[in-house]
């Protein structure tokens, strides 16, 4: 049981150390100014060189106990941890500002005196040559971030800043101590940079995107609703137009148009045409001339001849066959023949 407890404790410590290390990896060197004559002042109204740290994660992290140095000898592999720590300056405890919030920054004053405050370090910063700046974890062994600042390229009040994955020189009017770095491209600044600065967590962008999607869906719904209503009205109009009560009105309109057409022709061609188009007359005359030339008329004599023929179909006598034998007694027209007595 004792071994199990020791194993669980060791695992918990290891997990906490791993989590601590991963949180430290979210702290980066964000901006450095080596010559400060007109930039930000400290609590005493003094202007000192400064280094800005930034928390790039979305969770709070306390940087107390981490180390900052400008001595490049700390990169020597054979250097032991105590010797390396001796060349660095610790970020002291006791100041709430060392608890850097999500996507926030922390300013450390260099070439200063620690007696002025927790954020004042006696870290030497050269304003002539290159300045190596490194950030180490609390164990003094793990290098978190580093950068070499070309101080000889920087004029007074200019800074060397991280913008995205690149480092750029920012002019004196574009320096942003304590704020996210943006590049001022126009007189009003970059719109994208301002938007990122005002919305560091992306909430406004998310609401804007969802708003655009819902707006498009609403417009589609309105379009299809109106389109369906129009199609239903058109279908109803067609059904009504096909019913009987509409036909007299349609015929009246057609008759009115025909009378108007004839009236127009009468006014143009005269009363002798009776409203018939001149083209109709010309077509009739042309067809008559063509038939006359082709001699397609039937030649009639003008005499109707009827030859009578007696079929006897209505002769009653011919249909009474039982009266045809003149000697039958039943024939009323049979001659009378006297009878003779039978001889015995």
Secondary structure, 3 states (H helix, E strand, C coil): CHHHHHHHHHHHHHHHHHHHHHHHCCEEEEEEECCCCCCCCCCCCCCCCEEEEEECCCCCEECCCCEEECCHHHHCCCCCHHHHHHCCEECCCCCHHHEECCCCEEEEECCCCHHHCCCECCCCCCCCCEEEEEEECCCCCCEEEEEEEEHHHCCCCCEEEEECCEEEEECHHHCCCCCCCCCCCCCCCCHHHHHHHHCCCCHHHHHHHHHHHHHHHHHHHHHHHHHHHHHHHHHHHHHHHCCCHHHHHHHHHHHHHHHHHHHHHHHHHCHHHCCCCHHHHHHHHHHHHHHHHHCCCCCCCCCCCCCCCCCCCCCHHHHCHHHCCCCCCCCCCCCCCCCCCCCC
